[in-house]
Amino acid sequence: MGLDMYAWAVPATDDLPDTDFERPDGTDEFHYWRKHPNLHGWMEQLYSKKGGVREFNCTSVRLTLDDLGRLEGELGSLPETHGFFFGVSYGDEVDDDRRFIAQAREVISLGHAVYYSAWW
């Protein structure tokens, strides 16, 4: 039990929402994190900025190229985040986070929309 975090993609269309998009069946994630609460906290803040109002569990937020650029610039200062069974971010996750950002940019360049979701 704990914080499981996923990035997944769907073909981009004009009508895709920024938040609360349900992951279609058969959609595989292209990136996975386990217990990286500070990144989750950053994503939760993004979710709220984009209009999300639900508890940020088992819901999603869309990541744009601009969002990825902001995330990249803030990797050293992600908000300290705590939650039930979230674990702790130690700071050594930065290389993996950079790999994710590069993957996400590539996925977007191929005509897909990138979403983040988590389950805890």
N, CA, C and O atoms as CSV, one atom per row, in Angstrom:
chain,resi,resn,atom,element,x,y,z
A,1,MET,N,N,0.846,-1.168,0.000
A,1,MET,CA,C,0.000,0.000,0.000
A,1,MET,C,C,0.895,1.237,0.000
A,1,MET,O,O,1.940,1.255,0.651
A,2,GLY,N,N,0.488,2.253,-0.722
A,2,GLY,CA,C,1.269,3.473,-0.760
A,2,GLY,C,C,0.931,4.300,-1.977
A,2,GLY,O,O,-0.072,4.059,-2.649
A,3,LEU,N,N,1.758,5.260,-2.251
A,3,LEU,CA,C,1.553,6.204,-3.343
A,3,LEU,C,C,2.138,5.636,-4.631
A,3,LEU,O,O,3.357,5.539,-4.773
A,4,ASP,N,N,1.276,5.263,-5.561
A,4,ASP,CA,C,1.674,4.805,-6.896
A,4,ASP,C,C,1.294,5.896,-7.885
A,4,ASP,O,O,0.161,6.378,-7.889
A,5,MET,N,N,2.256,6.283,-8.728
A,5,MET,CA,C,2.099,7.447,-9.589
A,5,MET,C,C,2.400,7.056,-11.031
A,5,MET,O,O,3.342,6.309,-11.297
A,6,TYR,N,N,1.590,7.569,-11.965
A,6,TYR,CA,C,1.672,7.140,-13.353
A,6,TYR,C,C,1.618,8.320,-14.315
A,6,TYR,O,O,0.927,9.308,-14.065
A,7,ALA,N,N,2.353,8.206,-15.415
A,7,ALA,CA,C,2.187,9.096,-16.559
A,7,ALA,C,C,1.741,8.219,-17.718
A,7,ALA,O,O,2.326,7.167,-17.975
A,8,TRP,N,N,0.719,8.654,-18.403
A,8,TRP,CA,C,0.164,7.898,-19.517
A,8,TRP,C,C,-0.260,8.873,-20.608
A,8,TRP,O,O,-0.365,10.076,-20.370
A,9,ALA,N,N,-0.499,8.353,-21.792
A,9,ALA,CA,C,-0.787,9.228,-22.931
A,9,ALA,C,C,-1.936,8.676,-23.753
A,9,ALA,O,O,-2.179,7.470,-23.804
A,10,VAL,N,N,-2.636,9.609,-24.397
A,10,VAL,CA,C,-3.703,9.283,-25.341
A,10,VAL,C,C,-3.514,10.172,-26.565
A,10,VAL,O,O,-2.888,11.227,-26.463
A,11,PRO,N,N,-4.039,9.770,-27.717
A,11,PRO,CA,C,-3.952,10.652,-28.879
A,11,PRO,C,C,-4.570,12.016,-28.553
A,11,PRO,O,O,-5.666,12.094,-27.998
A,12,ALA,N,N,-3.870,13.063,-28.898
A,12,ALA,CA,C,-4.333,14.419,-28.591
A,12,ALA,C,C,-5.481,14.817,-29.499
A,12,ALA,O,O,-5.433,14.623,-30.714
A,13,THR,N,N,-6.507,15.375,-28.891
A,13,THR,CA,C,-7.626,15.967,-29.621
A,13,THR,C,C,-7.956,17.297,-28.945
A,13,THR,O,O,-7.534,17.553,-27.818
A,14,ASP,N,N,-8.712,18.135,-29.646
A,14,ASP,CA,C,-9.043,19.455,-29.117
A,14,ASP,C,C,-9.969,19.412,-27.908
A,14,ASP,O,O,-10.031,20.375,-27.144
A,15,ASP,N,N,-10.686,18.311,-27.726
A,15,ASP,CA,C,-11.697,18.268,-26.672
A,15,ASP,C,C,-11.242,17.551,-25.393
A,15,ASP,O,O,-12.070,17.263,-24.528
A,16,LEU,N,N,-9.967,17.264,-25.261
A,16,LEU,CA,C,-9.485,16.603,-24.052
A,16,LEU,C,C,-9.460,17.590,-22.884
A,16,LEU,O,O,-9.010,18.724,-23.048
A,17,PRO,N,N,-9.931,17.179,-21.725
A,17,PRO,CA,C,-9.948,18.084,-20.571
A,17,PRO,C,C,-8.573,18.192,-19.909
A,17,PRO,O,O,-7.712,17.329,-20.080
A,18,ASP,N,N,-8.392,19.270,-19.153
A,18,ASP,CA,C,-7.148,19.468,-18.402
A,18,ASP,C,C,-7.114,18.649,-17.122
A,18,ASP,O,O,-6.035,18.308,-16.636
A,19,THR,N,N,-8.277,18.327,-16.569
A,19,THR,CA,C,-8.349,17.574,-15.319
A,19,THR,C,C,-9.452,16.523,-15.399
A,19,THR,O,O,-10.361,16.592,-16.226
A,20,ASP,N,N,-9.330,15.555,-14.506
A,20,ASP,CA,C,-10.391,14.567,-14.280
A,20,ASP,C,C,-10.753,13.747,-15.512
A,20,ASP,O,O,-11.906,13.350,-15.679
A,21,PHE,N,N,-9.784,13.495,-16.366
A,21,PHE,CA,C,-9.992,12.646,-17.540
A,21,PHE,C,C,-9.743,11.205,-17.123
A,21,PHE,O,O,-8.670,10.878,-16.614
A,22,GLU,N,N,-10.710,10.362,-17.334
A,22,GLU,CA,C,-10.569,8.964,-16.949
A,22,GLU,C,C,-9.698,8.221,-17.951
A,22,GLU,O,O,-9.924,8.276,-19.160
A,23,ARG,N,N,-8.726,7.546,-17.434
A,23,ARG,CA,C,-7.786,6.794,-18.276
A,23,ARG,C,C,-8.533,5.691,-19.027
A,23,ARG,O,O,-9.159,4.834,-18.403
A,24,PRO,N,N,-8.474,5.707,-20.355
A,24,PRO,CA,C,-9.174,4.681,-21.133
A,24,PRO,C,C,-8.605,3.287,-20.869
A,24,PRO,O,O,-7.402,3.130,-20.658
A,25,ASP,N,N,-9.461,2.297,-20.882
A,25,ASP,CA,C,-9.020,0.910,-20.730
A,25,ASP,C,C,-7.967,0.594,-21.780
A,25,ASP,O,O,-8.069,1.027,-22.927
A,26,GLY,N,N,-6.971,-0.153,-21.384
A,26,GLY,CA,C,-5.928,-0.570,-22.307
A,26,GLY,C,C,-4.821,0.441,-22.504
A,26,GLY,O,O,-3.881,0.193,-23.259
A,27,THR,N,N,-4.921,1.590,-21.827
A,27,THR,CA,C,-3.883,2.623,-21.939
A,27,THR,C,C,-2.785,2.318,-20.927
A,27,THR,O,O,-3.025,2.312,-19.719
A,28,ASP,N,N,-1.602,2.071,-21.421
A,28,ASP,CA,C,-0.470,1.771,-20.543
A,28,ASP,C,C,0.263,3.047,-20.159
A,28,ASP,O,O,0.305,4.013,-20.921
A,29,GLU,N,N,0.831,3.031,-18.980
A,29,GLU,CA,C,1.642,4.173,-18.582
A,29,GLU,C,C,2.998,4.089,-19.284
A,29,GLU,O,O,3.469,3.005,-19.631
A,30,PHE,N,N,3.608,5.246,-19.484
A,30,PHE,CA,C,4.964,5.250,-20.032
A,30,PHE,C,C,5.980,5.622,-18.955
A,30,PHE,O,O,7.188,5.570,-19.189
A,31,HIS,N,N,5.486,5.999,-17.772
A,31,HIS,CA,C,6.394,6.266,-16.660
A,31,HIS,C,C,5.674,5.964,-15.355
A,31,HIS,O,O,4.469,6.181,-15.223
A,32,TYR,N,N,6.441,5.458,-14.394
A,32,TYR,CA,C,5.884,5.072,-13.097
A,32,TYR,C,C,6.820,5.526,-11.979
A,32,TYR,O,O,8.041,5.421,-12.093
A,33,TRP,N,N,6.230,6.028,-10.905
A,33,TRP,CA,C,6.974,6.372,-9.698
A,33,TRP,C,C,6.310,5.661,-8.515
A,33,TRP,O,O,5.113,5.374,-8.539
A,34,ARG,N,N,7.088,5.392,-7.513
A,34,ARG,CA,C,6.570,4.808,-6.281
A,34,ARG,C,C,7.019,5.692,-5.126
A,34,ARG,O,O,8.214,5.874,-4.895
A,35,LYS,N,N,6.050,6.236,-4.407
A,35,LYS,CA,C,6.302,7.038,-3.200
A,35,LYS,C,C,7.281,8.184,-3.426
A,35,LYS,O,O,8.366,8.227,-2.845
A,36,HIS,N,N,6.870,9.104,-4.280
A,36,HIS,CA,C,7.609,10.347,-4.526
A,36,HIS,C,C,6.637,11.485,-4.222
A,36,HIS,O,O,6.159,12.160,-5.134
A,37,PRO,N,N,6.343,11.696,-2.926
A,37,PRO,CA,C,5.271,12.619,-2.563
A,37,PRO,C,C,5.490,14.067,-2.982
A,37,PRO,O,O,4.517,14.763,-3.272
A,38,ASN,N,N,6.726,14.542,-3.023
A,38,ASN,CA,C,6.934,15.938,-3.396
A,38,ASN,C,C,6.530,16.185,-4.851
A,38,ASN,O,O,5.965,17.234,-5.162
A,39,LEU,N,N,6.808,15.246,-5.732
A,39,LEU,CA,C,6.340,15.376,-7.113
A,39,LEU,C,C,4.819,15.323,-7.147
A,39,LEU,O,O,4.185,16.080,-7.883
A,40,HIS,N,N,4.244,14.446,-6.367
A,40,HIS,CA,C,2.783,14.363,-6.310
A,40,HIS,C,C,2.183,15.685,-5.829
A,40,HIS,O,O,1.163,16.136,-6.350
A,41,GLY,N,N,2.818,16.300,-4.839
A,41,GLY,CA,C,2.343,17.600,-4.355
A,41,GLY,C,C,2.395,18.662,-5.441
A,41,GLY,O,O,1.489,19.488,-5.549
A,42,TRP,N,N,3.457,18.645,-6.251
A,42,TRP,CA,C,3.568,19.594,-7.361
A,42,TRP,C,C,2.429,19.361,-8.349
A,42,TRP,O,O,1.803,20.307,-8.827
A,43,MET,N,N,2.171,18.093,-8.648
A,43,MET,CA,C,1.087,17.754,-9.580
A,43,MET,C,C,-0.271,18.152,-9.004
A,43,MET,O,O,-1.154,18.593,-9.739
A,44,GLU,N,N,-0.436,18.000,-7.710
A,44,GLU,CA,C,-1.696,18.386,-7.075
A,44,GLU,C,C,-1.920,19.896,-7.174
A,44,GLU,O,O,-3.040,20.346,-7.415
A,45,GLN,N,N,-0.851,20.676,-6.988
A,45,GLN,CA,C,-0.973,22.128,-7.157
A,45,GLN,C,C,-1.346,22.478,-8.596
A,45,GLN,O,O,-2.167,23.364,-8.830
A,46,LEU,N,N,-0.735,21.772,-9.569
A,46,LEU,CA,C,-1.071,21.999,-10.974
A,46,LEU,C,C,-2.530,21.653,-11.240
A,46,LEU,O,O,-3.231,22.381,-11.942
A,47,TYR,N,N,-2.977,20.548,-10.678
A,47,TYR,CA,C,-4.375,20.115,-10.810
A,47,TYR,C,C,-5.321,21.220,-10.328
A,47,TYR,O,O,-6.302,21.534,-11.001
A,48,SER,N,N,-5.031,21.797,-9.185
A,48,SER,CA,C,-5.867,22.875,-8.650
A,48,SER,C,C,-5.830,24.107,-9.552
A,48,SER,O,O,-6.866,24.719,-9.808
A,49,LYS,N,N,-4.635,24.474,-10.036
A,49,LYS,CA,C,-4.509,25.636,-10.929
A,49,LYS,C,C,-5.309,25.452,-12.213
A,49,LYS,O,O,-5.799,26.423,-12.790
A,50,LYS,N,N,-5.437,24.217,-12.655
A,50,LYS,CA,C,-6.160,23.936,-13.901
A,50,LYS,C,C,-7.660,23.717,-13.665
A,50,LYS,O,O,-8.392,23.356,-14.586
A,51,GLY,N,N,-8.108,23.938,-12.429
A,51,GLY,CA,C,-9.537,23.873,-12.152
A,51,GLY,C,C,-10.018,22.614,-11.466
A,51,GLY,O,O,-11.217,22.469,-11.227
A,52,GLY,N,N,-9.121,21.699,-11.142
A,52,GLY,CA,C,-9.529,20.480,-10.451
A,52,GLY,C,C,-10.005,20.779,-9.045
A,52,GLY,O,O,-9.401,21.592,-8.345
A,53,VAL,N,N,-11.078,20.133,-8.624
A,53,VAL,CA,C,-11.644,20.407,-7.304
A,53,VAL,C,C,-11.816,19.147,-6.451
A,53,VAL,O,O,-12.172,19.244,-5.277
A,54,ARG,N,N,-11.576,17.998,-7.011
A,54,ARG,CA,C,-11.757,16.751,-6.264
A,54,ARG,C,C,-10.518,16.447,-5.429
A,54,ARG,O,O,-9.477,17.087,-5.581
A,55,GLU,N,N,-10.649,15.458,-4.543
A,55,GLU,CA,C,-9.470,14.953,-3.860
A,55,GLU,C,C,-8.540,14.407,-4.939
A,55,GLU,O,O,-8.991,13.713,-5.850
A,56,PHE,N,N,-7.257,14.712,-4.843
A,56,PHE,CA,C,-6.324,14.346,-5.911
A,56,PHE,C,C,-5.838,12.912,-5.730
A,56,PHE,O,O,-4.666,12.661,-5.450
A,57,ASN,N,N,-6.757,11.997,-5.894
A,57,ASN,CA,C,-6.503,10.566,-5.797
A,57,ASN,C,C,-7.377,9.891,-6.849
A,57,ASN,O,O,-8.591,10.092,-6.883
A,58,CYS,N,N,-6.755,9.100,-7.696
A,58,CYS,CA,C,-7.489,8.401,-8.764
A,58,CYS,C,C,-8.169,9.373,-9.718
A,58,CYS,O,O,-9.249,9.089,-10.236
A,59,THR,N,N,-7.545,10.502,-9.948
A,59,THR,CA,C,-7.984,11.445,-10.964
A,59,THR,C,C,-6.736,11.885,-11.730
A,59,THR,O,O,-5.646,11.382,-11.460
A,60,SER,N,N,-6.872,12.796,-12.661
A,60,SER,CA,C,-5.741,13.104,-13.536
A,60,SER,C,C,-5.597,14.588,-13.795
A,60,SER,O,O,-6.529,15.372,-13.609
A,61,VAL,N,N,-4.394,14.953,-14.234
A,61,VAL,CA,C,-4.107,16.298,-14.694
A,61,VAL,C,C,-3.281,16.175,-15.979
A,61,VAL,O,O,-2.354,15.370,-16.070
A,62,ARG,N,N,-3.645,16.990,-16.958
A,62,ARG,CA,C,-2.914,16.994,-18.233
A,62,ARG,C,C,-1.675,17.864,-18.115
A,62,ARG,O,O,-1.708,18.939,-17.517
A,63,LEU,N,N,-0.579,17.383,-18.694
A,63,LEU,CA,C,0.695,18.106,-18.687
A,63,LEU,C,C,1.017,18.608,-20.085
A,63,LEU,O,O,1.087,17.824,-21.031
A,64,THR,N,N,1.209,19.894,-20.212
A,64,THR,CA,C,1.586,20.504,-21.477
A,64,THR,C,C,3.094,20.702,-21.518
A,64,THR,O,O,3.787,20.469,-20.527
A,65,LEU,N,N,3.595,21.131,-22.665
A,65,LEU,CA,C,5.021,21.449,-22.753
A,65,LEU,C,C,5.398,22.562,-21.779
A,65,LEU,O,O,6.472,22.518,-21.179
A,66,ASP,N,N,4.523,23.564,-21.616
A,66,ASP,CA,C,4.786,24.634,-20.652
A,66,ASP,C,C,4.866,24.085,-19.227
A,66,ASP,O,O,5.746,24.466,-18.456
A,67,ASP,N,N,3.938,23.185,-18.885
A,67,ASP,CA,C,3.958,22.576,-17.550
A,67,ASP,C,C,5.259,21.816,-17.327
A,67,ASP,O,O,5.864,21.909,-16.259
A,68,LEU,N,N,5.682,21.074,-18.325
A,68,LEU,CA,C,6.924,20.302,-18.204
A,68,LEU,C,C,8.130,21.218,-18.026
A,68,LEU,O,O,9.051,20.895,-17.275
A,69,GLY,N,N,8.130,22.356,-18.712
A,69,GLY,CA,C,9.202,23.335,-18.543
A,69,GLY,C,C,9.232,23.891,-17.129
A,69,GLY,O,O,10.303,24.040,-16.541
A,70,ARG,N,N,8.054,24.201,-16.578
A,70,ARG,CA,C,7.996,24.687,-15.197
A,70,ARG,C,C,8.477,23.614,-14.225
A,70,ARG,O,O,9.249,23.891,-13.306
A,71,LEU,N,N,8.009,22.386,-14.442
A,71,LEU,CA,C,8.441,21.292,-13.574
A,71,LEU,C,C,9.957,21.138,-13.613
A,71,LEU,O,O,10.600,20.996,-12.573
A,72,GLU,N,N,10.517,21.165,-14.801
A,72,GLU,CA,C,11.968,21.021,-14.944
A,72,GLU,C,C,12.707,22.100,-14.147
A,72,GLU,O,O,13.720,21.825,-13.503
A,73,GLY,N,N,12.195,23.314,-14.197
A,73,GLY,CA,C,12.826,24.412,-13.479
A,73,GLY,C,C,12.652,24.350,-11.973
A,73,GLY,O,O,13.390,25.000,-11.232
A,74,GLU,N,N,11.683,23.575,-11.519
A,74,GLU,CA,C,11.387,23.498,-10.088
A,74,GLU,C,C,11.784,22.164,-9.455
A,74,GLU,O,O,11.441,21.910,-8.300
A,75,LEU,N,N,12.493,21.314,-10.181
A,75,LEU,CA,C,12.830,19.992,-9.647
A,75,LEU,C,C,13.594,20.054,-8.328
A,75,LEU,O,O,13.437,19.168,-7.488
A,76,GLY,N,N,14.398,21.057,-8.134
A,76,GLY,CA,C,15.149,21.165,-6.890
A,76,GLY,C,C,14.366,21.755,-5.737
A,76,GLY,O,O,14.866,21.822,-4.614
A,77,SER,N,N,13.132,22.187,-6.006
A,77,SER,CA,C,12.349,22.843,-4.948
A,77,SER,C,C,10.889,22.402,-4.967
A,77,SER,O,O,9.991,23.224,-4.779
A,78,LEU,N,N,10.649,21.127,-5.191
A,78,LEU,CA,C,9.276,20.616,-5.168
A,78,LEU,C,C,8.705,20.784,-3.764
A,78,LEU,O,O,9.443,20.688,-2.783
A,79,PRO,N,N,7.402,21.034,-3.653
A,79,PRO,CA,C,6.812,21.287,-2.330
A,79,PRO,C,C,6.855,20.038,-1.448
A,79,PRO,O,O,6.491,18.947,-1.885
A,80,GLU,N,N,7.301,20.209,-0.210
A,80,GLU,CA,C,7.312,19.083,0.717
A,80,GLU,C,C,5.872,18.633,0.935
A,80,GLU,O,O,5.014,19.424,1.328
A,81,THR,N,N,5.623,17.370,0.678
A,81,THR,CA,C,4.258,16.844,0.698
A,81,THR,C,C,4.207,15.599,1.576
A,81,THR,O,O,5.088,14.740,1.523
A,82,HIS,N,N,3.159,15.524,2.378
A,82,HIS,CA,C,2.971,14.390,3.278
A,82,HIS,C,C,1.579,13.812,3.065
A,82,HIS,O,O,0.648,14.530,2.702
A,83,GLY,N,N,1.450,12.546,3.288
A,83,GLY,CA,C,0.159,11.891,3.202
A,83,GLY,C,C,0.242,10.483,3.748
A,83,GLY,O,O,1.328,9.943,3.958
A,84,PHE,N,N,-0.895,9.910,3.970
A,84,PHE,CA,C,-0.991,8.565,4.511
A,84,PHE,C,C,-0.324,7.579,3.560
A,84,PHE,O,O,-0.775,7.426,2.425
A,85,PHE,N,N,0.736,6.910,3.994
A,85,PHE,CA,C,1.484,5.936,3.211
A,85,PHE,C,C,2.185,6.546,1.992
A,85,PHE,O,O,2.505,5.817,1.053
A,86,PHE,N,N,2.433,7.867,1.978
A,86,PHE,CA,C,3.081,8.513,0.837
A,86,PHE,C,C,4.576,8.229,0.775
A,86,PHE,O,O,5.161,8.273,-0.307
A,87,GLY,N,N,5.199,7.943,1.892
A,87,GLY,CA,C,6.646,7.806,1.901
A,87,GLY,C,C,7.299,9.178,1.932
A,87,GLY,O,O,6.680,10.165,2.331
A,88,VAL,N,N,8.557,9.229,1.506
A,88,VAL,CA,C,9.338,10.461,1.558
A,88,VAL,C,C,10.097,10.627,0.248
A,88,VAL,O,O,10.619,9.653,-0.294
A,89,SER,N,N,10.161,11.854,-0.265
A,89,SER,CA,C,11.041,12.171,-1.386
A,89,SER,C,C,12.401,12.526,-0.808
A,89,SER,O,O,12.497,13.360,0.093
A,90,TYR,N,N,13.453,11.899,-1.319
A,90,TYR,CA,C,14.790,12.083,-0.763
A,90,TYR,C,C,15.664,13.043,-1.572
A,90,TYR,O,O,16.727,13.452,-1.104
A,91,GLY,N,N,15.237,13.398,-2.755
A,91,GLY,CA,C,16.033,14.272,-3.600
A,91,GLY,C,C,16.815,13.526,-4.664
A,91,GLY,O,O,17.248,14.124,-5.649
A,92,ASP,N,N,17.001,12.223,-4.478
A,92,ASP,CA,C,17.725,11.448,-5.483
A,92,ASP,C,C,16.827,11.032,-6.647
A,92,ASP,O,O,17.266,10.304,-7.537
A,93,GLU,N,N,15.593,11.481,-6.645
A,93,GLU,CA,C,14.646,11.159,-7.716
A,93,GLU,C,C,14.806,12.069,-8.937
A,93,GLU,O,O,14.154,11.851,-9.958
A,94,VAL,N,N,15.660,13.075,-8.839
A,94,VAL,CA,C,15.762,14.105,-9.884
A,94,VAL,C,C,16.134,13.507,-11.246
A,94,VAL,O,O,15.551,13.899,-12.257
A,95,ASP,N,N,17.073,12.584,-11.298
A,95,ASP,CA,C,17.450,11.997,-12.591
A,95,ASP,C,C,16.268,11.279,-13.237
A,95,ASP,O,O,16.055,11.387,-14.445
A,96,ASP,N,N,15.506,10.551,-12.434
A,96,ASP,CA,C,14.325,9.870,-12.956
A,96,ASP,C,C,13.268,10.879,-13.394
A,96,ASP,O,O,12.608,10.677,-14.413
A,97,ASP,N,N,13.101,11.953,-12.645
A,97,ASP,CA,C,12.144,12.996,-13.031
A,97,ASP,C,C,12.561,13.638,-14.359
A,97,ASP,O,O,11.712,13.941,-15.198
A,98,ARG,N,N,13.841,13.839,-14.543
A,98,ARG,CA,C,14.326,14.400,-15.819
A,98,ARG,C,C,14.067,13.431,-16.976
A,98,ARG,O,O,13.714,13.852,-18.077
A,99,ARG,N,N,14.244,12.130,-16.718
A,99,ARG,CA,C,13.923,11.128,-17.745
A,99,ARG,C,C,12.446,11.192,-18.116
A,99,ARG,O,O,12.082,11.117,-19.290
A,100,PHE,N,N,11.604,11.331,-17.098
A,100,PHE,CA,C,10.172,11.462,-17.360
A,100,PHE,C,C,9.877,12.678,-18.223
A,100,PHE,O,O,9.124,12.577,-19.192
A,101,ILE,N,N,10.451,13.814,-17.893
A,101,ILE,CA,C,10.204,15.046,-18.652
A,101,ILE,C,C,10.616,14.854,-20.109
A,101,ILE,O,O,9.885,15.253,-21.015
A,102,ALA,N,N,11.765,14.253,-20.340
A,102,ALA,CA,C,12.215,13.993,-21.713
A,102,ALA,C,C,11.243,13.044,-22.426
A,102,ALA,O,O,10.890,13.271,-23.583
A,103,GLN,N,N,10.813,11.987,-21.739
A,103,GLN,CA,C,9.851,11.054,-22.335
A,103,GLN,C,C,8.555,11.771,-22.672
A,103,GLN,O,O,8.012,11.596,-23.763
A,104,ALA,N,N,8.057,12.575,-21.745
A,104,ALA,CA,C,6.787,13.265,-21.948
A,104,ALA,C,C,6.872,14.233,-23.133
A,104,ALA,O,O,5.938,14.323,-23.930
A,105,ARG,N,N,7.961,14.938,-23.246
A,105,ARG,CA,C,8.129,15.846,-24.389
A,105,ARG,C,C,8.113,15.071,-25.702
A,105,ARG,O,O,7.518,15.516,-26.683
A,106,GLU,N,N,8.763,13.920,-25.719
A,106,GLU,CA,C,8.779,13.078,-26.919
A,106,GLU,C,C,7.372,12.580,-27.246
A,106,GLU,O,O,6.960,12.603,-28.406
A,107,VAL,N,N,6.645,12.136,-26.244
A,107,VAL,CA,C,5.281,11.639,-26.448
A,107,VAL,C,C,4.392,12.751,-27.013
A,107,VAL,O,O,3.602,12.514,-27.927
A,108,ILE,N,N,4.521,13.954,-26.472
A,108,ILE,CA,C,3.734,15.089,-26.974
A,108,ILE,C,C,4.119,15.397,-28.415
A,108,ILE,O,O,3.249,15.690,-29.235
A,109,SER,N,N,5.401,15.337,-28.735
A,109,SER,CA,C,5.850,15.628,-30.112
A,109,SER,C,C,5.291,14.627,-31.114
A,109,SER,O,O,5.210,14.918,-32.308
A,110,LEU,N,N,4.907,13.453,-30.634
A,110,LEU,CA,C,4.332,12.418,-31.499
A,110,LEU,C,C,2.814,12.530,-31.611
A,110,LEU,O,O,2.164,11.654,-32.182
A,111,GLY,N,N,2.246,13.617,-31.063
A,111,GLY,CA,C,0.828,13.863,-31.220
A,111,GLY,C,C,-0.064,13.308,-30.121
A,111,GLY,O,O,-1.248,13.056,-30.345
A,112,HIS,N,N,0.493,13.119,-28.952
A,112,HIS,CA,C,-0.289,12.604,-27.837
A,112,HIS,C,C,-0.431,13.650,-26.734
A,112,HIS,O,O,0.354,14.594,-26.647
A,113,ALA,N,N,-1.435,13.464,-25.906
A,113,ALA,CA,C,-1.614,14.259,-24.694
A,113,ALA,C,C,-1.102,13.424,-23.526
A,113,ALA,O,O,-1.341,12.218,-23.465
A,114,VAL,N,N,-0.407,14.062,-22.611
A,114,VAL,CA,C,0.189,13.386,-21.460
A,114,VAL,C,C,-0.614,13.729,-20.208
A,114,VAL,O,O,-0.956,14.886,-19.963
A,115,TYR,N,N,-0.901,12.706,-19.433
A,115,TYR,CA,C,-1.615,12.875,-18.165
A,115,TYR,C,C,-0.823,12.231,-17.035
A,115,TYR,O,O,-0.067,11.280,-17.234
A,116,TYR,N,N,-1.025,12.784,-15.846
A,116,TYR,CA,C,-0.484,12.228,-14.608
A,116,TYR,C,C,-1.671,11.834,-13.747
A,116,TYR,O,O,-2.665,12.556,-13.666
A,117,SER,N,N,-1.555,10.687,-13.108
A,117,SER,CA,C,-2.538,10.271,-12.113
A,117,SER,C,C,-1.839,9.454,-11.044
A,117,SER,O,O,-0.741,8.941,-11.258
A,118,ALA,N,N,-2.477,9.338,-9.902
A,118,ALA,CA,C,-1.902,8.577,-8.799
A,118,ALA,C,C,-3.018,7.874,-8.036
A,118,ALA,O,O,-4.187,8.256,-8.073
A,119,TRP,N,N,-2.589,6.833,-7.349
A,119,TRP,CA,C,-3.495,6.079,-6.494
A,119,TRP,C,C,-2.782,5.839,-5.183
A,119,TRP,O,O,-1.631,5.404,-5.147
A,120,TRP,N,N,-3.498,6.134,-4.094
A,120,TRP,CA,C,-2.913,5.906,-2.779
A,120,TRP,C,C,-3.951,5.410,-1.810
A,120,TRP,O,O,-3.640,5.162,-0.645
